[in-house]
């Protein structure tokens, strides 16, 4: 279905001729667009499409470039501004989902981290943590959904996210505790086992989950997302290693290496070359599984399948839906190249990441010409401009390290935003 993507006529750039300052300009110019076009006075609270995602973008910029200013405002101040708008919208709405990306939990978890790391206000941080644990943890225990966007896996991400950035605060770590993570993991595994009972024990997966009746396999609603987040939990995941690795290896090899993954187990269509339902979400998951557990007997095969999808994404990854968002836009697809480079050190993958990054910087002109569409949420993290800004920031960090332009650089890209960046 070529109408979903544009023919890739990009040339691979010379790494030594790519100037990080050019990408820094993309960031500053496009942040100004967001500040102008998406002021903090609507009801969009979530990380996926709303203020929470803009706050997450600024938090990532703060992590990588803590002294960066946009029109005299530090990115830390802008992070707090949009987080405040998100939390205000949370208070004005009702929601019973629990995923980091698609519910109140995301902004609340981000508040825990921002107040602890930027504001140095543990009392305020604990206030938001208590809201999560008292209101949303019981909902997570009762939830029927296990996927990343709205369900238990997204809630698990939120807890790990807090622990990652607040690990030096003993009280925060104690309030979350391994037991809370463990009981969420146990419920996800239980549902996965129940969902797999119809599969052949020798050839099928040992774990399977469904969402709205469909057995999705991708990052946002399915197997790839669920297993990857659980495997971040190291020792808590260890009792389930056999099942988790058998299922992720089954997934990795479920299509030939030159084909895209379908959205679910009952489909043979492979046209969705995008993060939410195809190889651009599954490949980062496989790369992360390999990085977390490189000595596992399945890991080399899993890595091989991830690498095999980069040619497919290069060919079919420039999407008409939009240029800069993470979920179903071109720069979300570009993360596979960047993350594959970090695992393999294959410079071709970094050149591809740079080529897509430069292409994404032309989003305004290409939209005006009608080559690509205007996303439904054009300034957001997962559908719009904020996603591109995060990508360019990560790309700068890698490019500086490769070109040895900043020997004192202490920050590194750690994964796909809100997914494998734990």
N, C-alpha and C positions, 0 to 999 in steps of 0.2 A: 504494500500500500504506500507507494512513493509520495502520495499527497500529504502524508504525515511528516515527511522530512525533505530537506533540500539536498540536492546532489553536493557532495563534499568536493570542492575544488580548491581547498586550502593548501598552501604550501607549508612545509615544516620550517620554522624559523631557526636561525642560528642562535643557540643558547647564549653565546657570548655577546651577541648584538642586542639581546633583549634587556632593556633598561628597567630595573625595578621602579625607578622614578615615574616611568610612564604609567605603570599600574597604580602607583600611589595617586597620580592625578585622576585616574578613573575613579578611584575610591572617593576622593574629596569632591569631585564634580558631581558624582551620583548621590552621595550623602546629601549634598545641597538640594538635589532634586527631591529627595524624600522629605527633607525638612520643609520644603516649600509646598509640595503637593499632597503630603500626608500628615497634616497637623494632628496634634493629639486631642481631638475633640469628637471622636465617634465612638461606637460601641464595640469595636473589634478588639477582643482581649487576647486571643490565643496566639500561640507561638507559630502555628502553621501559616495563618493568613493575617494576623492582627498585630497589635502593639507589642505583644509578647515577643514576636519574632524580630521586630525592630530593636527592642531592648537586647535580645540575644545577639543580634548583629553588633551592636555597640559593645557588648560585653566581650565578644570575640576580638574586636578591634582593640579594646583595652588590654586584653591578654597579650596581644602581639605587639602593640604600639602604645604603651600606657601614656605617653606624653603627646599623642596625636591630638591636634586641635582642628576643628572645623569652624571657620568663621569665629575664631577666638574662644570657642567653647571646647573644653576637653571632652574626649569621647566618654569618659567616666560620668561627667555631668549629663550628657545626652542619654546615656544608658539609664540613669536614674529618672530622667524626665519621661522617657517612654515607658519605663517600668511602672512609674506612678500612674500614667494614663491607663496602662493595662490593668493594674490593680483596682483602679476606680471603676473600670468597665466590669471587672469580675464582681465587684460588690453590687453592681446594678443588674446582674443577670443570675439566672439559676442554671445549674448544669450538674448532671449526675454521672458523666464520664470521668475517667481517671488517667487517661494518657497524657504524657508530657506535651505532645504536640497539639492535641485537640480538645483540651479541657482546662479548667481552672488550675489544675495541678502544675502545669508548665509555668505560668507566671508566678505562682506561689513558690515553687522550687527555685526559680530564678531570683526571687526576692530573698530567700534564705541565703543564697550564695552572694548576691550583691551587697546585702547589708553586712555580711560577715567579712567579705574580702575587700570591698571598696569603701564602705562606710565605717567599718570597724565597730559596728553596733550589734554586739551579740544579743542583747536583749530584744531588739527588733527582729533579728534573724530567728531567734527562738519562737517569737510570736507566730511567725508565718509557718515555721516547722510544725508547731502544735496544731495549727489549722489543718495542715495536710494529714497529720497522724490521727487527729481526733475525728475529722469529717470524712476524709477520702480513703484512708486505709481500710475502714470497715466496708466502704463501697467496693474497693478493689477485691476484698475477700469474697464478696457476694457476686461480683461481676460475671457475666456469661461470655464476655469478649476477652480474648487473650492477645490481640494484635497490638501493633506499635502505636497506631494513630490515636485510638481512643481507649484501649483496653489495658489489661494487667501488665503487659510487656512495657507499654509506655510509662506506667506507674513505676515499674521496676527501674527503668531508665532514670526517672526523676530521683529516686532514692540514691542510686549510684552516682548520679551527677552531683548531688549535695555532698555525698561522702568524699568525692574526689576533691572538691574545692574547699571543704571545711574539715579536712582530715586532722588539722592541728587543734581543733576545738573538741575537747574531750566530752563536753556535755552534749553537743550536737551528735557526735558519734555514738554516744551511749543511748540517746533517745531513739535513734534509728535502730541500731543494733542488728546483728546477724539474724536474730530470730524473725524480725519483720521481713527481711529479704527471703529468708528460708521458707516462710509460710506462703509467700507469693509464688516462689519457684515451685513448691510442691503442688500447688493448685494448677499451675500451668502444665506441669508434667502429667498430672492425673488426667486433665482434659486431653492432652496430646495422646496419651495411651488409649483412652476411650475412642478417640477419633481415628485411630489407626487399626482398629480391630477388623475392619473389612478388607484390609490389604493382605496379600500373600506374605507369610512370615519370612520367606526366603528372598523374595525380590522386591517387596514393597518397603515403605518407610515404617519405622517402629513408633513414630510420633506423627500426628497430623491434627491440625486445627481447622475449624471452619468459621467463617464470618458471613452472616446473612445467608447461611446455607451453602456457600461456595468454599471449596478448599483452596484458598489462595496460597501461592508459594513465594511471593515476592517480599520486599522489604517492609512495605507500609502496613499490609494486612495479613501477612502470611509467615510461612515457615522460616524464610531467611532472616526476617526481622526478629522473630521470637527466639530462635536458637542463638543468634549472635549476641543478643543482650544477656541471655542466661549465661553464656560462656564467659562474659566479662566477670562473672562472680567467682571465678577461680575455684576455691575449695568448696563453696556451696554447690557448685555445679558438678563437682567430681563424682558423686554417687550416680549421676545420670550420664556420664561420659559415653558409655557404649551406645545408648539410645540417641544421644544428641549427635554424635559423630556419624553414626550409621545413617541417620536421617539427612544430615547436611551433605554427606557424600552421595547419598541417593539423589538428592536435589541437584547437586552439582553435575552429575552425569545423566540427568533425566532427558537431556536433549544433546544432539551431536555438537561438537565444539564450534561448528561454523553457524549455528542457529541461535536465535534469541529464545529466551524462556517464554512460555505462555503465561497468562495471568493466573490460571488455576489448573488443577489436576485434570479437569474434564474438557479443557480447551486444547485445540491444536493450532490456534492462531498465534503468530509470533510477531505481530506488527507493533506492539507497544514497547519500543526501545526507549524507556524512560525509567526513572528511579522507582516510581511507585509499583510498577508491574512488570518489570523486565530486567534484562542483564545489567543496566546501570545501577540497580539497587542490589541485585544478587551478587555481582562481582565484588563490590566493596565489602559485603558480608563475608564472602569467602576469603578475601584478603585479610580481614580482621581475624577470622577464625585461625588462619594460618599464623598470623603474627602473635596471637595469644598462646597458641599451642604448637609451635613449629616442629616439635619432636614427636607428635602423635603420629602413629602409622598412617593415618588417612590424610595428613596435612599436605604432603607434597602433591598428591593427586588433586586435592581441593584447590591448591594454588594453581596448578596447571589449567584447570577449568576456568579459573578467574582470568588468567592471562589470555586464554583463547578468545575471550569475549571482547578484547580491546579492538581487534580489527573490525568486528561487527559494529561496535559503537562508533568507531572512526568513520565507517561507511554510512551509517544510518542515524547518527546521533545529532545532526543539526536539525532541530525540530521547528516546524512551522508554528507550534503553539506559543513560542516565546523564546527569548534568548537567555535570560538571566536567572530565572527561578530554579530552585533545587529539585522540585518534584517531577515536572514534565517539561522542562526547558533545557536548552543546550548546555548551560554551565553546570547544571546538576549532573548531566551525563559526563562532563569533563572531569569530574572528580575521580572516575575510574582510572583515567590516565595518570593523574597526579598520585593517587594512592598506589597504583601499580609501580610507578617509578620509585616510590619510597621503599617498597618491598624488594624490588628487583634491581634497582639502580640502572635500568635500561634507559639510556638517554632518548631513544625514540619516543618513549612514553611521556617524558617531560616536554619534548618538542610538541607532541600532540596536545598536551595540557596547555602549553603556551599559545598554540594556534587557536584553540577554542577560546582561550581567555581573550585574545585580541579580537576574535570574531564577536564575542559577547559585548565588547566595548562599543560596537557599532549598532547596538540595539535600537537607538533612537532613529537613526537614518533608515535602517532596514524596516522598522515599523512604519515609518512615514511613507516608504515606497510600497508598502503592502506585501513585502516578502514574508514577514512574520506577523502574527496576530498580537493584539494587546491582551495580556492575561486578564482573567477576572479580577485578580487582586494585584495590580501591576507594581506595587511598591513593597510587597510582602516578602517574607523569607523563602517560602516554599513555592510561590508562584511568580515572584517578581524581583525587583531590583535589589532588595536587601540580600537575596541569595547570591547575586553576582558580586556584591561588595565583599561578602565573606569569602567567596572563592578567590577573588583577586588578592585579598589579604593573605590567604594561605599560600597562594602562588608566589607572592613576593617573598614570603618567609623561606620557601624552598629555593627560589632563584638566588636569593642573597647567600644562602649557605653553599649552593653549588658553585657560585662564582666567587665565593670567599670574599664578599664585599663587606661583611660585618663579622669579624672573628669573635666578637663578644656576644653575638646573638644567642640568647638563652631559650627562646621559645621555638617550638616546633609544631607543625601540623600533626594532629593525632588521629584524624579520621573525618568521615562524612558528618557534617553538622547535625546534632541531635540524634545521632544513630551510632556511629562507630568512634566517636570522639571522646571516649571515656578512658 
